[in-house]
Amino acid sequence: MESFTVEISINGLISLANTSLLRTYAELDERCWTLGMLIKLWAKKKSISSGKHLFLSSYAYTLMVIAYLQHITPKVLPSLQKISAEKEQSCNVWVYYDSRFFKTDLAFETNPSEAKKYLEVVNEGLRNEQNIIDLLMGFFVLYSDKQFLRNNRISISHGDGFVPSPGREDGSRFSFVDPFNQVHDPGASCLKHDVIIEEMRETLKRLYEGCIDDFNPSAPTHQTSELKQVLQDIKRKLEDQRSKDQLYQQMNQN
């Protein structure tokens, strides 16, 4: 008799909901997709994007990007789950994970027009006009702040990108509230948070110096025309900013 190995997934609903949620965020504002691409490219270049090697996973970095874009003022992204909650919409299901059953709500706003209207209200009519280089630098500034990490957990379902967690025993590590899986922390397996934070600080320093080498793919064949354009725009903006800073310094000296 032949033997077969069969893999049965009884937690597929969460995976499907997660994929749809992240795709909807990326479609709301192109800066979300661009920043996410740059951060994942940076993490891969620095060899700090593998959960099995005790770093953060690609999924965790994506959550960090969305949380950051929800946190800054004016916001770039709203919380799609919070919109549904305020509309009293729900999609409660029971799922099994890590030897336990629990109920979770898979509802989130899927209509881009509704999400943008909500964002306009939350931002009191203001629109975030930051370019990708400002957002990129701001991302590294925020997540290299150990004090901030010590007192906040990353959560894209609550509206501000983070939930307060003062006095956490796990210190300044990257701690997450998963959008749908309440018993899973995507950052729990990361034990090298200090290495990640140090890489962020080094990259931030290099960006201030006008260097974008940390974002160039290791293999030239992986550098698509779209990525080339993004990197060229970043380099040009950094050079323009440095020229302005140098001119400002010269004026002050005179």
The 8 nearest C-alpha neighbors of each residue, nearest first, counted from 0:
[[1, 2, 3, 4, 5, 6, 7, 8],
 [2, 0, 3, 4, 5, 6, 7, 8],
 [3, 1, 0, 4, 5, 6, 7, 8],
 [2, 4, 5, 1, 0, 6, 7, 8],
 [5, 3, 6, 2, 7, 1, 8, 0],
 [4, 6, 3, 7, 2, 8, 1, 9],
 [7, 5, 8, 4, 9, 3, 10, 11],
 [8, 6, 5, 9, 10, 11, 4, 95],
 [7, 9, 10, 11, 6, 12, 95, 5],
 [8, 10, 11, 7, 95, 94, 12, 96],
 [9, 11, 8, 12, 94, 13, 95, 96],
 [12, 10, 14, 13, 9, 8, 15, 16],
 [11, 13, 15, 14, 10, 16, 9, 94],
 [12, 14, 16, 11, 15, 17, 10, 179],
 [15, 13, 17, 11, 16, 12, 18, 10],
 [14, 16, 12, 18, 17, 13, 11, 19],
 [15, 17, 13, 19, 14, 18, 20, 12],
 [18, 16, 20, 14, 19, 15, 13, 21],
 [19, 17, 15, 21, 20, 16, 22, 14],
 [18, 20, 22, 16, 17, 21, 23, 15],
 [21, 19, 17, 23, 22, 18, 16, 24],
 [20, 22, 24, 23, 18, 19, 17, 25],
 [21, 23, 25, 19, 24, 20, 18, 26],
 [22, 24, 26, 20, 21, 25, 19, 27],
 [25, 23, 21, 27, 26, 22, 20, 31],
 [24, 26, 32, 22, 31, 23, 27, 28],
 [25, 27, 23, 24, 28, 22, 29, 32],
 [28, 26, 24, 25, 111, 23, 29, 76],
 [29, 27, 30, 26, 31, 25, 24, 75],
 [28, 30, 31, 32, 33, 25, 26, 27],
 [31, 29, 33, 28, 32, 34, 131, 25],
 [30, 32, 29, 25, 34, 33, 28, 35],
 [31, 33, 25, 35, 29, 30, 34, 36],
 [34, 32, 30, 36, 35, 31, 29, 37],
 [35, 33, 37, 31, 36, 32, 30, 38],
 [34, 36, 32, 38, 33, 37, 61, 31],
 [35, 37, 33, 39, 34, 38, 40, 32],
 [38, 36, 40, 34, 35, 39, 41, 33],
 [39, 37, 41, 35, 40, 36, 42, 34],
 [40, 38, 42, 36, 41, 37, 43, 35],
 [39, 41, 37, 43, 38, 42, 36, 44],
 [40, 42, 38, 44, 214, 39, 43, 213],
 [43, 41, 39, 45, 47, 48, 44, 40],
 [42, 44, 46, 40, 45, 41, 48, 39],
 [43, 45, 41, 42, 46, 40, 217, 213],
 [44, 46, 42, 43, 47, 41, 213, 198],
 [47, 45, 43, 44, 48, 42, 49, 41],
 [48, 46, 42, 45, 54, 49, 43, 195],
 [49, 47, 56, 42, 55, 43, 54, 46],
 [48, 50, 56, 54, 52, 51, 55, 47],
 [51, 49, 56, 54, 55, 53, 52, 188],
 [50, 52, 53, 49, 54, 188, 56, 189],
 [51, 53, 49, 50, 54, 189, 47, 48],
 [54, 52, 189, 50, 190, 51, 188, 191],
 [53, 55, 189, 50, 49, 47, 52, 191],
 [56, 54, 50, 48, 189, 49, 59, 186],
 [55, 57, 50, 59, 49, 48, 58, 60],
 [56, 58, 60, 59, 48, 61, 39, 55],
 [57, 59, 61, 56, 60, 62, 185, 55],
 [60, 58, 62, 56, 61, 57, 185, 55],
 [59, 61, 63, 57, 62, 58, 64, 56],
 [62, 60, 58, 64, 63, 59, 35, 57],
 [61, 63, 59, 65, 60, 64, 66, 58],
 [62, 64, 60, 66, 61, 65, 67, 59],
 [63, 65, 61, 67, 62, 66, 35, 68],
 [64, 66, 68, 62, 67, 63, 69, 61],
 [67, 65, 160, 69, 63, 155, 68, 64],
 [66, 68, 70, 64, 69, 65, 63, 160],
 [69, 67, 75, 65, 66, 70, 76, 71],
 [70, 68, 76, 66, 160, 74, 67, 159],
 [69, 71, 159, 67, 160, 68, 66, 74],
 [70, 72, 74, 68, 73, 69, 67, 75],
 [73, 71, 74, 70, 127, 122, 75, 69],
 [72, 74, 127, 122, 71, 126, 125, 75],
 [73, 75, 72, 71, 69, 76, 68, 70],
 [74, 76, 68, 127, 69, 73, 77, 28],
 [75, 77, 69, 74, 68, 78, 118, 65],
 [78, 76, 118, 69, 79, 158, 114, 74],
 [79, 77, 158, 81, 80, 156, 155, 82],
 [78, 80, 108, 107, 82, 81, 77, 83],
 [81, 79, 107, 83, 156, 82, 78, 84],
 [80, 82, 84, 78, 83, 79, 157, 156],
 [83, 81, 79, 85, 80, 84, 108, 86],
 [84, 82, 86, 88, 107, 80, 81, 85],
 [83, 85, 87, 81, 86, 82, 88, 80],
 [86, 84, 82, 87, 83, 81, 88, 80],
 [85, 87, 83, 84, 88, 82, 81, 89],
 [88, 86, 84, 85, 83, 89, 82, 81],
 [89, 87, 83, 86, 84, 106, 90, 85],
 [90, 88, 106, 91, 104, 87, 105, 84],
 [89, 91, 106, 104, 105, 92, 88, 103],
 [92, 90, 104, 103, 89, 105, 102, 93],
 [93, 91, 102, 103, 94, 104, 90, 105],
 [92, 94, 102, 101, 103, 100, 91, 95],
 [95, 93, 100, 101, 10, 102, 92, 96],
 [94, 96, 100, 99, 10, 101, 9, 98],
 [97, 95, 99, 98, 100, 94, 10, 182],
 [96, 98, 99, 95, 182, 100, 183, 94],
 [99, 97, 96, 95, 100, 101, 182, 94],
 [100, 98, 96, 95, 97, 101, 94, 182],
 [101, 99, 95, 94, 96, 93, 102, 98],
 [100, 102, 93, 94, 95, 103, 99, 96],
 [101, 103, 93, 92, 94, 91, 104, 100],
 [104, 102, 91, 92, 179, 105, 93, 101],
 [103, 105, 91, 90, 106, 89, 92, 179],
 [106, 104, 90, 91, 103, 179, 16, 107],
 [107, 105, 90, 89, 104, 83, 80, 88],
 [108, 106, 80, 79, 83, 109, 105, 82],
 [107, 109, 79, 83, 110, 82, 80, 114],
 [110, 108, 107, 111, 23, 79, 114, 20],
 [109, 111, 113, 112, 108, 114, 23, 115],
 [112, 110, 114, 113, 115, 27, 109, 23],
 [113, 111, 115, 114, 110, 116, 117, 27],
 [112, 114, 116, 110, 111, 115, 117, 108],
 [113, 115, 111, 117, 112, 116, 118, 110],
 [116, 114, 118, 112, 117, 113, 111, 119],
 [117, 115, 113, 119, 118, 114, 112, 120],
 [116, 118, 114, 120, 115, 119, 113, 121],
 [119, 117, 115, 121, 120, 116, 77, 122],
 [118, 120, 124, 122, 116, 117, 121, 123],
 [119, 121, 123, 117, 118, 122, 124, 116],
 [120, 122, 118, 123, 119, 117, 124, 77],
 [121, 123, 119, 125, 120, 124, 73, 118],
 [124, 122, 120, 121, 125, 119, 118, 126],
 [123, 125, 119, 122, 120, 126, 121, 118],
 [124, 126, 122, 123, 73, 119, 127, 120],
 [127, 125, 128, 73, 124, 122, 119, 74],
 [126, 128, 73, 129, 75, 74, 125, 72],
 [129, 127, 126, 130, 73, 75, 125, 131],
 [130, 128, 127, 133, 134, 131, 132, 75],
 [129, 131, 133, 132, 128, 134, 30, 135],
 [130, 132, 134, 133, 135, 30, 129, 34],
 [131, 133, 135, 134, 130, 233, 136, 236],
 [134, 132, 136, 135, 131, 130, 129, 137],
 [135, 133, 137, 131, 132, 136, 138, 130],
 [134, 136, 132, 138, 137, 133, 131, 34],
 [137, 135, 133, 139, 138, 134, 132, 140],
 [136, 138, 134, 140, 135, 139, 133, 141],
 [137, 139, 135, 136, 141, 140, 134, 142],
 [140, 138, 136, 142, 137, 141, 199, 143],
 [139, 141, 137, 143, 138, 142, 136, 144],
 [142, 140, 138, 139, 144, 143, 137, 147],
 [141, 143, 139, 144, 140, 138, 148, 196],
 [142, 144, 196, 140, 141, 139, 145, 199],
 [145, 143, 142, 147, 146, 141, 148, 140],
 [146, 144, 148, 171, 147, 143, 149, 142],
 [145, 147, 149, 148, 144, 150, 171, 170],
 [146, 148, 150, 145, 144, 149, 151, 141],
 [149, 147, 145, 171, 151, 150, 146, 144],
 [148, 150, 171, 146, 170, 147, 151, 145],
 [149, 151, 165, 164, 147, 148, 163, 146],
 [152, 150, 163, 164, 148, 162, 149, 161],
 [151, 153, 174, 175, 162, 161, 154, 164],
 [152, 154, 175, 161, 176, 160, 174, 66],
 [155, 153, 161, 176, 160, 156, 175, 152],
 [154, 156, 160, 66, 157, 78, 158, 178],
 [155, 157, 80, 154, 78, 178, 158, 81],
 [156, 158, 155, 81, 159, 154, 78, 160],
 [159, 157, 78, 160, 156, 81, 77, 155],
 [158, 160, 70, 69, 161, 157, 66, 155],
 [161, 159, 66, 155, 70, 69, 154, 158],
 [162, 160, 153, 154, 152, 159, 151, 163],
 [161, 163, 152, 151, 154, 164, 153, 160],
 [164, 162, 151, 150, 165, 152, 161, 153],
 [163, 165, 151, 150, 167, 152, 162, 166],
 [166, 164, 150, 167, 163, 151, 149, 168],
 [165, 167, 168, 164, 150, 149, 170, 169],
 [166, 168, 169, 165, 170, 164, 149, 150],
 [167, 169, 170, 166, 149, 171, 165, 172],
 [168, 170, 167, 172, 171, 149, 174, 166],
 [171, 169, 149, 168, 167, 172, 166, 148],
 [172, 170, 149, 148, 145, 169, 173, 146],
 [171, 173, 192, 170, 174, 169, 148, 149],
 [174, 172, 186, 148, 171, 175, 192, 152],
 [173, 175, 152, 186, 172, 153, 184, 187],
 [176, 174, 153, 184, 152, 177, 154, 186],
 [175, 177, 154, 184, 153, 178, 152, 181],
 [176, 178, 180, 179, 175, 184, 181, 183],
 [179, 177, 156, 180, 176, 155, 154, 181],
 [180, 178, 177, 181, 103, 105, 13, 104],
 [181, 179, 177, 183, 182, 178, 103, 13],
 [180, 182, 183, 177, 179, 176, 178, 103],
 [183, 181, 180, 184, 96, 97, 177, 101],
 [184, 182, 180, 181, 185, 177, 176, 187],
 [183, 185, 175, 187, 186, 176, 177, 174],
 [186, 184, 187, 59, 175, 183, 177, 188],
 [185, 187, 184, 189, 174, 188, 173, 175],
 [186, 188, 184, 189, 185, 174, 190, 173],
 [187, 189, 186, 53, 190, 50, 54, 185],
 [190, 188, 53, 54, 186, 55, 187, 191],
 [189, 191, 53, 192, 188, 54, 172, 187],
 [192, 190, 194, 193, 189, 54, 53, 195],
 [191, 193, 195, 194, 172, 190, 196, 189],
 [194, 192, 196, 195, 191, 197, 172, 190],
 [193, 195, 197, 192, 191, 196, 198, 47],
 [196, 194, 192, 198, 193, 197, 199, 191],
 [197, 195, 199, 143, 193, 198, 194, 192],
 [196, 198, 200, 194, 199, 195, 193, 201],
 [199, 197, 201, 195, 196, 200, 202, 194],
 [200, 198, 196, 202, 197, 201, 139, 203],
 [199, 201, 203, 197, 198, 202, 204, 196],
 [200, 202, 198, 204, 203, 199, 197, 205],
 [201, 203, 205, 199, 204, 200, 198, 206],
 [204, 202, 206, 200, 205, 201, 199, 207],
 [203, 205, 201, 207, 202, 206, 200, 208],
 [206, 204, 208, 202, 210, 207, 203, 201],
 [205, 207, 209, 203, 210, 208, 204, 202],
 [208, 206, 204, 205, 209, 203, 210, 237],
 [207, 209, 205, 206, 210, 204, 241, 237],
 [208, 210, 206, 237, 207, 238, 205, 211],
 [209, 211, 206, 205, 208, 212, 207, 234],
 [212, 210, 213, 214, 206, 209, 234, 215],
 [213, 211, 215, 214, 210, 205, 216, 206],
 [212, 214, 211, 215, 41, 44, 202, 45],
 [215, 213, 41, 212, 211, 40, 216, 37],
 [214, 216, 212, 213, 217, 211, 222, 44],
 [217, 215, 218, 222, 214, 219, 221, 44],
 [216, 218, 215, 219, 44, 221, 220, 222],
 [217, 219, 216, 220, 221, 222, 215, 44],
 [220, 218, 221, 222, 216, 217, 215, 223],
 [219, 221, 218, 222, 223, 216, 217, 224],
 [222, 220, 219, 218, 223, 216, 217, 226],
 [223, 221, 219, 220, 226, 216, 227, 224],
 [224, 222, 226, 225, 221, 227, 220, 219],
 [223, 225, 227, 226, 228, 222, 229, 221],
 [226, 224, 228, 223, 227, 229, 222, 230],
 [225, 227, 229, 223, 228, 224, 222, 230],
 [228, 226, 224, 230, 225, 229, 231, 223],
 [227, 229, 231, 225, 226, 230, 232, 224],
 [228, 230, 226, 232, 231, 227, 233, 225],
 [231, 229, 233, 227, 232, 228, 234, 226],
 [232, 230, 228, 234, 233, 229, 227, 235],
 [231, 233, 235, 229, 230, 234, 228, 236],
 [234, 232, 230, 236, 231, 235, 132, 237],
 [233, 235, 231, 237, 232, 236, 230, 238],
 [234, 236, 238, 232, 237, 233, 231, 239],
 [237, 235, 239, 233, 238, 234, 240, 232],
 [236, 238, 240, 234, 209, 239, 235, 233],
 [237, 239, 241, 235, 240, 236, 242, 234],
 [240, 238, 236, 242, 237, 241, 235, 243],
 [239, 241, 243, 237, 242, 238, 236, 244],
 [240, 242, 244, 238, 243, 239, 245, 237],
 [243, 241, 239, 245, 240, 244, 238, 246],
 [244, 242, 240, 246, 241, 245, 247, 239],
 [245, 243, 241, 247, 246, 242, 240, 248],
 [246, 244, 248, 242, 247, 243, 241, 249],
 [245, 247, 249, 243, 248, 244, 242, 250],
 [246, 248, 244, 250, 245, 249, 243, 251],
 [249, 247, 245, 251, 246, 250, 252, 244],
 [248, 250, 252, 246, 251, 247, 245, 253],
 [251, 249, 247, 253, 248, 252, 246, 245],
 [252, 250, 248, 253, 249, 247, 246, 245],
 [251, 253, 249, 250, 248, 247, 246, 245],
 [252, 250, 251, 249, 248, 247, 246, 245]]
